[in-house]
Amino acid sequence: MQRSARETGNEPPVTFEVLRDEGNVTARRYGIVHALPPDLQEVYRGFGLDLPVINGAGDWTLPMPARFVIDAGGIVRMAEADPDYTRRPEPARTVEFLRSLT
């Protein structure tokens, strides 16, 4: 089994909790998982990345970049997702939204 830098302790420590969605279980529930086409799978293999093993999903899938604000009652108050991995949700927008809730 191939392990990530975080799992082997080779990544610098962080001061916040890091959650992992092994098998993309949660991402699938939110409908944000996509399958990588064969040509992109080859690119990943060229970098020595075996996504079916690393992600624990058994397939070549990744979640879209997304950010959700979910209240204590489980209601999604804000959702941002984009299938283009180069366009990530803007953190400042999320912080602004969180401030508006108080």
N, CA, C and O atoms as a printed pandas DataFrame, in Angstrom:
     atom_number atom_name residue_name chain_id  residue_number  x_coord  y_coord  z_coord
0              1         N          MET        A               1    0.846   -1.185    0.000
1              2        CA          MET        A               1    0.000    0.000    0.000
2              3         C          MET        A               1    0.886    1.242    0.000
3              4         O          MET        A               1    1.806    1.356    0.810
4              5         N          GLN        A               2    0.610    2.158   -0.898
5              6        CA          GLN        A               2    1.337    3.421   -0.951
6              7         C          GLN        A               2    0.747    4.385    0.059
7              8         O          GLN        A               2   -0.474    4.506    0.164
8              9         N          ARG        A               3    1.600    5.070    0.803
9             10        CA          ARG        A               3    1.121    5.981    1.841
10            11         C          ARG        A               3    1.498    7.406    1.488
11            12         O          ARG        A               3    2.521    7.650    0.848
12            13         N          SER        A               4    0.661    8.349    1.911
13            14        CA          SER        A               4    0.925    9.761    1.653
14            15         C          SER        A               4    1.949   10.287    2.645
15            16         O          SER        A               4    2.243    9.635    3.646
16            17         N          ALA        A               5    2.495   11.472    2.364
17            18        CA          ALA        A               5    3.475   12.095    3.261
18            19         C          ALA        A               5    2.884   12.301    4.646
19            20         O          ALA        A               5    3.577   12.118    5.647
20            21         N          ARG        A               6    1.607   12.680    4.716
21            22        CA          ARG        A               6    0.962   12.903    6.008
22            23         C          ARG        A               6    0.912   11.603    6.807
23            24         O          ARG        A               6    1.110   11.616    8.022
24            25         N          GLU        A               7    0.653   10.494    6.141
25            26        CA          GLU        A               7    0.538    9.214    6.838
26            27         C          GLU        A               7    1.887    8.695    7.323
27            28         O          GLU        A               7    1.948    7.980    8.324
28            29         N          THR        A               8    2.945    9.037    6.644
29            30        CA          THR        A               8    4.265    8.535    7.033
30            31         C          THR        A               8    4.992    9.485    7.973
31            32         O          THR        A               8    6.082    9.171    8.452
32            33         N          GLY        A               9    4.397   10.647    8.242
33            34        CA          GLY        A               9    5.021   11.598    9.152
34            35         C          GLY        A               9    6.087   12.460    8.508
35            36         O          GLY        A               9    6.845   13.127    9.212
36            37         N          ASN        A              10    6.161   12.462    7.182
37            38        CA          ASN        A              10    7.177   13.242    6.482
38            39         C          ASN        A              10    6.717   14.640    6.103
39            40         O          ASN        A              10    7.449   15.370    5.435
40            41         N          GLU        A              11    5.536   15.017    6.512
41            42        CA          GLU        A              11    5.013   16.341    6.213
42            43         C          GLU        A              11    5.092   17.192    7.479
43            44         O          GLU        A              11    4.919   16.680    8.585
44            45         N          PRO        A              12    5.350   18.483    7.320
45            46        CA          PRO        A              12    5.414   19.348    8.510
46            47         C          PRO        A              12    4.115   19.283    9.310
47            48         O          PRO        A              12    3.041   19.143    8.726
48            49         N          PRO        A              13    4.198   19.382   10.637
49            50        CA          PRO        A              13    2.988   19.324   11.456
50            51         C          PRO        A              13    2.085   20.532   11.211
51            52         O          PRO        A              13    2.557   21.611   10.852
52            53         N          VAL        A              14    0.794   20.337   11.410
53            54        CA          VAL        A              14   -0.173   21.419   11.279
54            55         C          VAL        A              14   -0.831   21.633   12.630
55            56         O          VAL        A              14   -0.818   20.754   13.492
56            57         N          THR        A              15   -1.409   22.824   12.802
57            58        CA          THR        A              15   -2.002   23.174   14.092
58            59         C          THR        A              15   -3.519   23.055   14.076
59            60         O          THR        A              15   -4.198   23.644   14.917
60            61         N          PHE        A              16   -4.052   22.297   13.125
61            62        CA          PHE        A              16   -5.484   22.105   13.033
62            63         C          PHE        A              16   -5.754   20.654   12.653
63            64         O          PHE        A              16   -4.876   19.946   12.162
64            65         N          GLU        A              17   -6.982   20.236   12.892
65            66        CA          GLU        A              17   -7.363   18.865   12.582
66            67         C          GLU        A              17   -7.517   18.694   11.075
67            68         O          GLU        A              17   -8.127   19.530   10.409
68            69         N          VAL        A              18   -6.970   17.623   10.548
69            70        CA          VAL        A              18   -7.077   17.310    9.129
70            71         C          VAL        A              18   -7.982   16.093    8.988
71            72         O          VAL        A              18   -7.723   15.042    9.574
72            73         N          LEU        A              19   -9.034   16.248    8.212
73            74        CA          LEU        A              19   -9.964   15.155    7.979
74            75         C          LEU        A              19   -9.668   14.501    6.644
75            76         O          LEU        A              19   -9.261   15.172    5.695
76            77         N          ARG        A              20   -9.867   13.217    6.569
77            78        CA          ARG        A              20   -9.620   12.490    5.332
78            79         C          ARG        A              20  -10.883   11.737    4.949
79            80         O          ARG        A              20  -11.489   11.059    5.778
80            81         N          ASP        A              21  -11.267   11.858    3.709
81            82        CA          ASP        A              21  -12.455   11.190    3.198
82            83         C          ASP        A              21  -12.025    9.927    2.457
83            84         O          ASP        A              21  -12.076    9.862    1.229
84            85         N          GLU        A              22  -11.607    8.936    3.219
85            86        CA          GLU        A              22  -11.119    7.701    2.611
86            87         C          GLU        A              22  -12.219    7.043    1.790
87            88         O          GLU        A              22  -13.342    6.847    2.255
88            89         N          GLY        A              23  -11.862    6.709    0.556
89            90        CA          GLY        A              23  -12.817    6.099   -0.352
90            91         C          GLY        A              23  -13.777    7.097   -0.986
91            92         O          GLY        A              23  -14.701    6.705   -1.699
92            93         N          ASN        A              24  -13.564    8.375   -0.732
93            94        CA          ASN        A              24  -14.439    9.432   -1.266
94            95         C          ASN        A              24  -15.896    9.228   -0.854
95            96         O          ASN        A              24  -16.807    9.599   -1.593
96            97         N          VAL        A              25  -16.117    8.645    0.312
97            98        CA          VAL        A              25  -17.472    8.331    0.771
98            99         C          VAL        A              25  -18.323    9.596    0.897
99           100         O          VAL        A              25  -19.431    9.662    0.365
100          101         N          THR        A              26  -17.800   10.593    1.600
101          102        CA          THR        A              26  -18.561   11.832    1.794
102          103         C          THR        A              26  -18.706   12.593    0.481
103          104         O          THR        A              26  -19.782   13.105    0.171
104          105         N          ALA        A              27  -17.628   12.665   -0.285
105          106        CA          ALA        A              27  -17.686   13.366   -1.576
106          107         C          ALA        A              27  -18.736   12.744   -2.490
107          108         O          ALA        A              27  -19.428   13.458   -3.215
108          109         N          ARG        A              28  -18.856   11.437   -2.460
109          110        CA          ARG        A              28  -19.884   10.775   -3.276
110          111         C          ARG        A              28  -21.287   11.183   -2.813
111          112         O          ARG        A              28  -22.181   11.389   -3.634
112          113         N          ARG        A              29  -21.471   11.299   -1.501
113          114        CA          ARG        A              29  -22.789   11.695   -0.980
114          115         C          ARG        A              29  -23.161   13.104   -1.440
115          116         O          ARG        A              29  -24.339   13.415   -1.616
116          117         N          TYR        A              30  -22.139   13.961   -1.635
117          118        CA          TYR        A              30  -22.387   15.323   -2.096
118          119         C          TYR        A              30  -22.363   15.439   -3.624
119          120         O          TYR        A              30  -22.574   16.522   -4.170
120          121         N          GLY        A              31  -22.109   14.337   -4.299
121          122        CA          GLY        A              31  -22.147   14.327   -5.759
122          123         C          GLY        A              31  -21.021   15.084   -6.422
123          124         O          GLY        A              31  -21.207   15.657   -7.495
124          125         N          ILE        A              32  -19.849   15.098   -5.799
125          126        CA          ILE        A              32  -18.742   15.877   -6.360
126          127         C          ILE        A              32  -17.560   15.008   -6.784
127          128         O          ILE        A              32  -16.453   15.521   -6.950
128          129         N          VAL        A              33  -17.769   13.715   -6.960
129          130        CA          VAL        A              33  -16.697   12.807   -7.370
130          131         C          VAL        A              33  -16.720   12.651   -8.886
131          132         O          VAL        A              33  -17.786   12.547   -9.492
132          133         N          HIS        A              34  -15.541   12.635   -9.487
133          134        CA          HIS        A              34  -15.454   12.407  -10.925
134          135         C          HIS        A              34  -14.378   11.361  -11.200
135          136         O          HIS        A              34  -13.417   11.224  -10.443
136          137         N          ALA        A              35  -14.554   10.635  -12.282
137          138        CA          ALA        A              35  -13.594    9.610  -12.683
138          139         C          ALA        A              35  -12.527   10.230  -13.582
139          140         O          ALA        A              35  -12.832   11.041  -14.457
140          141         N          LEU        A              36  -11.276    9.839  -13.357
141          142        CA          LEU        A              36  -10.196   10.311  -14.204
142          143         C          LEU        A              36  -10.160    9.493  -15.489
143          144         O          LEU        A              36  -10.258    8.267  -15.441
144          145         N          PRO        A              37  -10.019   10.158  -16.650
145          146        CA          PRO        A              37   -9.938    9.429  -17.916
146          147         C          PRO        A              37   -8.608    8.669  -17.989
147          148         O          PRO        A              37   -7.663    9.009  -17.277
148          149         N          PRO        A              38   -8.529    7.648  -18.840
149          150        CA          PRO        A              38   -7.320    6.821  -18.926
150          151         C          PRO        A              38   -6.022    7.603  -19.145
151          152         O          PRO        A              38   -4.995    7.262  -18.558
152          153         N          ASP        A              39   -6.053    8.653  -19.987
153          154        CA          ASP        A              39   -4.822    9.405  -20.237
154          155         C          ASP        A              39   -4.326   10.107  -18.971
155          156         O          ASP        A              39   -3.119   10.192  -18.744
156          157         N          LEU        A              40   -5.247   10.610  -18.149
157          158        CA          LEU        A              40   -4.848   11.266  -16.905
158          159         C          LEU        A              40   -4.404   10.236  -15.862
159          160         O          LEU        A              40   -3.542   10.521  -15.031
160          161         N          GLN        A              41   -4.990    9.056  -15.910
161          162        CA          GLN        A              41   -4.533    7.984  -15.032
162          163         C          GLN        A              41   -3.065    7.674  -15.306
163          164         O          GLN        A              41   -2.292    7.437  -14.378
164          165         N          GLU        A              42   -2.685    7.675  -16.579
165          166        CA          GLU        A              42   -1.290    7.419  -16.946
166          167         C          GLU        A              42   -0.360    8.511  -16.417
167          168         O          GLU        A              42    0.757    8.224  -15.989
168          169         N          VAL        A              43   -0.821    9.759  -16.448
169          170        CA          VAL        A              43   -0.025   10.865  -15.900
170          171         C          VAL        A              43    0.216   10.623  -14.413
171          172         O          VAL        A              43    1.343   10.750  -13.935
172          173         N          TYR        A              44   -0.831   10.278  -13.689
173          174        CA          TYR        A              44   -0.702   10.008  -12.255
174          175         C          TYR        A              44    0.244    8.839  -12.010
175          176         O          TYR        A              44    1.087    8.896  -11.114
176          177         N          ARG        A              45    0.108    7.781  -12.804
177          178        CA          ARG        A              45    1.007    6.628  -12.655
178          179         C          ARG        A              45    2.447    7.045  -12.904
179          180         O          ARG        A              45    3.361    6.557  -12.238
180          181         N          GLY        A              46    2.656    7.949  -13.866
181          182        CA          GLY        A              46    4.000    8.442  -14.170
182          183         C          GLY        A              46    4.646    9.141  -12.983
183          184         O          GLY        A              46    5.870    9.156  -12.857
184          185         N          PHE        A              47    3.830    9.717  -12.119
185          186        CA          PHE        A              47    4.323   10.353  -10.896
186          187         C          PHE        A              47    4.386    9.365   -9.732
187          188         O          PHE        A              47    4.705    9.738   -8.603
188          189         N          GLY        A              48    4.078    8.100  -10.023
189          190        CA          GLY        A              48    4.106    7.082   -8.981
190          191         C          GLY        A              48    2.901    7.116   -8.059
191          192         O          GLY        A              48    2.957    6.622   -6.933
192          193         N          LEU        A              49    1.808    7.702   -8.539
193          194        CA          LEU        A              49    0.599    7.817   -7.722
194          195         C          LEU        A              49   -0.431    6.778   -8.160
195          196         O          LEU        A              49   -0.869    6.767   -9.311
196          197         N          ASP        A              50   -0.804    5.922   -7.241
197          198        CA          ASP        A              50   -1.803    4.895   -7.492
198          199         C          ASP        A              50   -3.068    5.287   -6.725
199          200         O          ASP        A              50   -3.274    4.849   -5.593
200          201         N          LEU        A              51   -3.910    6.114   -7.346
201          202        CA          LEU        A              51   -5.098    6.639   -6.666
202          203         C          LEU        A              51   -6.017    5.563   -6.085
203          204         O          LEU        A              51   -6.537    5.753   -4.986
204          205         N          PRO        A              52   -6.236    4.451   -6.770
205          206        CA          PRO        A              52   -7.109    3.445   -6.159
206          207         C          PRO        A              52   -6.603    2.984   -4.785
207          208         O          PRO        A              52   -7.400    2.662   -3.903
208          209         N          VAL        A              53   -5.297    2.956   -4.611
209          210        CA          VAL        A              53   -4.718    2.551   -3.329
210          211         C          VAL        A              53   -4.665    3.735   -2.367
211          212         O          VAL        A              53   -5.085    3.617   -1.216
212          213         N          ILE        A              54   -4.153    4.870   -2.829
213          214        CA          ILE        A              54   -3.983    6.044   -1.969
214          215         C          ILE        A              54   -5.311    6.508   -1.376
215          216         O          ILE        A              54   -5.394    6.775   -0.177
216          217         N          ASN        A              55   -6.339    6.605   -2.199
217          218        CA          ASN        A              55   -7.629    7.119   -1.741
218          219         C          ASN        A              55   -8.497    6.062   -1.070
219          220         O          ASN        A              55   -9.505    6.389   -0.444
220          221         N          GLY        A              56   -8.114    4.809   -1.198
221          222        CA          GLY        A              56   -8.897    3.752   -0.577
222          223         C          GLY        A              56  -10.243    3.533   -1.241
223          224         O          GLY        A              56  -11.122    2.885   -0.672
224          225         N          ALA        A              57  -10.410    4.070   -2.443
225          226        CA          ALA        A              57  -11.698    3.942   -3.131
226          227         C          ALA        A              57  -11.705    2.752   -4.089
227          228         O          ALA        A              57  -12.770    2.291   -4.501
228          229         N          GLY        A              58  -10.525    2.256   -4.440
229          230        CA          GLY        A              58  -10.447    1.138   -5.373
230          231         C          GLY        A              58  -10.702    1.529   -6.815
231          232         O          GLY        A              58  -10.824    0.663   -7.681
232          233         N          ASP        A              59  -10.785    2.842   -7.084
233          234        CA          ASP        A              59  -11.011    3.299   -8.453
234          235         C          ASP        A              59  -10.262    4.605   -8.683
235          236         O          ASP        A              59   -9.705    5.195   -7.757
236          237         N          TRP        A              60  -10.263    5.035   -9.916
237          238        CA          TRP        A              60   -9.563    6.256  -10.305
238          239         C          TRP        A              60  -10.518    7.443  -10.236
239          240         O          TRP        A              60  -10.917    7.990  -11.265
240          241         N          THR        A              61  -10.878    7.832   -9.031
241          242        CA          THR        A              61  -11.775    8.961   -8.849
242          243         C          THR        A              61  -11.153    9.987   -7.907
243          244         O          THR        A              61  -10.328    9.665   -7.052
244          245         N          LEU        A              62  -11.576   11.220   -8.096
245          246        CA          LEU        A              62  -11.178   12.322   -7.221
246          247         C          LEU        A              62  -12.392   13.203   -6.968
247          248         O          LEU        A              62  -13.286   13.289   -7.811
248          249         N          PRO        A              63  -12.428   13.858   -5.815
249          250        CA          PRO        A              63  -13.498   14.831   -5.593
250          251         C          PRO        A              63  -13.153   16.155   -6.261
251          252         O          PRO        A              63  -11.980   16.494   -6.416
252          253         N          MET        A              64  -14.173   16.893   -6.651
253          254        CA          MET        A              64  -13.962   18.255   -7.150
254          255         C          MET        A              64  -13.542   19.141   -5.980
255          256         O          MET        A              64  -13.932   18.885   -4.841
256          257         N          PRO        A              65  -12.751   20.181   -6.248
257          258        CA          PRO        A              65  -12.487   21.153   -5.183
258          259         C          PRO        A              65  -13.818   21.753   -4.730
259          260         O          PRO        A              65  -14.590   22.252   -5.549
260          261         N          ALA        A              66  -14.077   21.703   -3.450
261          262        CA          ALA        A              66  -15.355   22.194   -2.936
262          263         C          ALA        A              66  -15.192   22.673   -1.502
263          264         O          ALA        A              66  -14.257   22.292   -0.797
264          265         N          ARG        A              67  -16.122   23.511   -1.095
265          266        CA          ARG        A              67  -16.164   23.978    0.297
266          267         C          ARG        A              67  -17.626   24.088    0.688
267          268         O          ARG        A              67  -18.443   24.647   -0.042
268          269         N          PHE        A              68  -17.937   23.542    1.854
269          270        CA          PHE        A              68  -19.303   23.581    2.378
270          271         C          PHE        A              68  -19.294   24.200    3.757
271          272         O          PHE        A              68  -18.378   23.956    4.541
272          273         N          VAL        A              69  -20.298   24.997    4.063
273          274        CA          VAL        A              69  -20.544   25.478    5.422
274          275         C          VAL        A              69  -21.832   24.797    5.853
275          276         O          VAL        A              69  -22.893   25.012    5.268
276          277         N          ILE        A              70  -21.718   23.969    6.891
277          278        CA          ILE        A              70  -22.847   23.178    7.369
278          279         C          ILE        A              70  -23.089   23.543    8.825
279          280         O          ILE        A              70  -22.168   23.504    9.640
280          281         N          ASP        A              71  -24.320   23.895    9.151
281          282        CA          ASP        A              71  -24.597   24.307   10.532
282          283         C          ASP        A              71  -24.729   23.096   11.454
283          284         O          ASP        A              71  -24.697   21.951   11.003
284          285         N          ALA        A              72  -24.877   23.361   12.735
285          286        CA          ALA        A              72  -24.937   22.306   13.741
286          287         C          ALA        A              72  -26.119   21.367   13.529
287          288         O          ALA        A              72  -26.099   20.231   14.003
288          289         N          GLY        A              73  -27.146   21.828   12.822
289          290        CA          GLY        A              73  -28.305   21.002   12.532
290          291         C          GLY        A              73  -28.167   20.180   11.260
291          292         O          GLY        A              73  -29.084   19.455   10.876
292          293         N          GLY        A              74  -27.007   20.298   10.604
293          294        CA          GLY        A              74  -26.763   19.533    9.389
294          295         C          GLY        A              74  -27.263   20.186    8.123
295          296         O          GLY        A              74  -27.275   19.552    7.068
296          297         N          ILE        A              75  -27.679   21.448    8.203
297          298        CA          ILE        A              75  -28.175   22.159    7.022
298          299         C          ILE        A              75  -27.014   22.835    6.311
299          300         O          ILE        A              75  -26.227   23.551    6.931
300          301         N          VAL        A              76  -26.908   22.602    4.992
301          302        CA          VAL        A              76  -25.860   23.234    4.191
302          303         C          VAL        A              76  -26.249   24.693    3.997
303          304         O          VAL        A              76  -27.266   24.992    3.371
304          305         N          ARG        A              77  -25.443   25.595    4.531
305          306        CA          ARG        A              77  -25.705   27.036    4.440
306          307         C          ARG        A              77  -24.969   27.681    3.273
307          308         O          ARG        A              77  -25.373   28.736    2.785
308          309         N          MET        A              78  -23.899   27.053    2.833
309          310        CA          MET        A              78  -23.136   27.583    1.695
310          311         C          MET        A              78  -22.431   26.407    1.031
311          312         O          MET        A              78  -21.912   25.521    1.710
312          313         N          ALA        A              79  -22.416   26.405   -0.288
313          314        CA          ALA        A              79  -21.723   25.358   -1.033
314          315         C          ALA        A              79  -21.056   25.974   -2.247
315          316         O          ALA        A              79  -21.656   26.767   -2.973
316          317         N          GLU        A              80  -19.809   25.596   -2.454
317          318        CA          GLU        A              80  -19.066   26.021   -3.640
318          319         C          GLU        A              80  -18.332   24.807   -4.176
319          320         O          GLU        A              80  -17.640   24.118   -3.425
320          321         N          ALA        A              81  -18.473   24.537   -5.460
321          322        CA          ALA        A              81  -17.763   23.441   -6.104
322          323         C          ALA        A              81  -17.568   23.795   -7.566
323          324         O          ALA        A              81  -18.396   24.477   -8.169
324          325         N          ASP        A              82  -16.466   23.325   -8.128
325          326        CA          ASP        A              82  -16.182   23.612   -9.530
326          327         C          ASP        A              82  -15.466   22.403  -10.119
327          328         O          ASP        A              82  -14.457   21.965   -9.566
328          329         N          PRO        A              83  -15.958   21.858  -11.217
329          330        CA          PRO        A              83  -15.287   20.700  -11.815
330          331         C          PRO        A              83  -13.894   21.018  -12.352
331          332         O          PRO        A              83  -13.106   20.102  -12.587
332          333         N          ASP        A              84  -13.577   22.294  -12.550
333          334        CA          ASP        A              84  -12.238   22.694  -12.998
334          335         C          ASP        A              84  -11.331   22.796  -11.778
335          336         O          ASP        A              84  -11.449   23.731  -10.986
336          337         N          TYR        A              85  -10.427   21.830  -11.630
337          338        CA          TYR        A              85   -9.573   21.782  -10.440
338          339         C          TYR        A              85   -8.666   23.000  -10.296
339          340         O          TYR        A              85   -8.108   23.222   -9.221
340          341         N          THR        A              86   -8.507   23.790  -11.351
341          342        CA          THR        A              86   -7.647   24.980  -11.248
342          343         C          THR        A              86   -8.378   26.153  -10.606
343          344         O          THR        A              86   -7.754   27.146  -10.233
344          345         N          ARG        A              87   -9.690   26.043  -10.476
345          346        CA          ARG        A              87  -10.478   27.112   -9.844
346          347         C          ARG        A              87  -10.939   26.622   -8.481
347          348         O          ARG        A              87  -11.884   25.838   -8.386
348          349         N          ARG        A              88  -10.284   27.076   -7.439
349          350        CA          ARG        A              88  -10.582   26.648   -6.073
350          351         C          ARG        A              88  -11.488   27.659   -5.394
351          352         O          ARG        A              88  -11.434   28.850   -5.703
352          353         N          PRO        A              89  -12.323   27.193   -4.466
353          354        CA          PRO        A              89  -13.152   28.142   -3.716
354          355         C          PRO        A              89  -12.266   29.158   -2.989
355          356         O          PRO        A              89  -11.243   28.793   -2.409
356          357         N          GLU        A              90  -12.653   30.401   -3.023
357          358        CA          GLU        A              90  -11.883   31.479   -2.409
358          359         C          GLU        A              90  -12.095   31.490   -0.896
359          360         O          GLU        A              90  -13.220   31.691   -0.438
360          361         N          PRO        A              91  -11.036   31.277   -0.114
361          362        CA          PRO        A              91  -11.179   31.263    1.349
362          363         C          PRO        A              91  -11.779   32.551    1.915
363          364         O          PRO        A              91  -12.575   32.496    2.852
364          365         N          ALA        A              92  -11.412   33.701    1.365
365          366        CA          ALA        A              92  -11.915   34.973    1.887
366          367         C          ALA        A              92  -13.440   35.051    1.773
367          368         O          ALA        A              92  -14.106   35.607    2.646
368          369         N          ARG        A              93  -13.977   34.497    0.706
369          370        CA          ARG        A              93  -15.441   34.497    0.536
370          371         C          ARG        A              93  -16.107   33.650    1.624
371          372         O          ARG        A              93  -17.154   34.017    2.158
372          373         N          THR        A              94  -15.494   32.534    1.937
373          374        CA          THR        A              94  -16.037   31.671    2.987
374          375         C          THR        A              94  -15.958   32.356    4.344
375          376         O          THR        A              94  -16.911   32.304    5.123
376          377         N          VAL        A              95  -14.838   32.992    4.631
377          378        CA          VAL        A              95  -14.684   33.707    5.906
378          379         C          VAL        A              95  -15.722   34.818    6.005
379          380         O          VAL        A              95  -16.341   35.001    7.053
380          381         N          GLU        A              96  -15.913   35.551    4.930
381          382        CA          GLU        A              96  -16.921   36.624    4.910
382          383         C          GLU        A              96  -18.313   36.048    5.206
383          384         O          GLU        A              96  -19.079   36.625    5.978
384          385         N          PHE        A              97  -18.628   34.913    4.587
385          386        CA          PHE        A              97  -19.924   34.284    4.814
386          387         C          PHE        A              97  -20.063   33.861    6.278
387          388         O          PHE        A              97  -21.108   34.082    6.890
388          389         N          LEU        A              98  -19.026   33.261    6.837
389          390        CA          LEU        A              98  -19.071   32.829    8.230
390          391         C          LEU        A              98  -19.279   34.022    9.160
391          392         O          LEU        A              98  -20.036   33.930   10.127
392          393         N          ARG        A              99  -18.624   35.120    8.878
393          394        CA          ARG        A              99  -18.805   36.332    9.703
394          395         C          ARG        A              99  -20.219   36.861    9.623
395          396         O          ARG        A              99  -20.735   37.420   10.591
396          397         N          SER        A             100  -20.852   36.687    8.461
397          398        CA          SER        A             100  -22.223   37.190    8.315
398          399         C          SER        A             100  -23.224   36.373    9.131
399          400         O          SER        A             100  -24.344   36.825    9.369
400          401         N          LEU        A             101  -22.838   35.206    9.551
401          402        CA          LEU        A             101  -23.732   34.345   10.334
402          403         C          LEU        A             101  -23.805   34.743   11.798
403          404         O          LEU        A             101  -24.749   34.377   12.497
404          405         N          THR        A             102  -22.825   35.482   12.259
405          406        CA          THR        A             102  -22.795   35.834   13.689
406          407         C          THR        A             102  -23.575   37.098   13.978
407          408         O          THR        A             102  -23.647   37.529   15.129
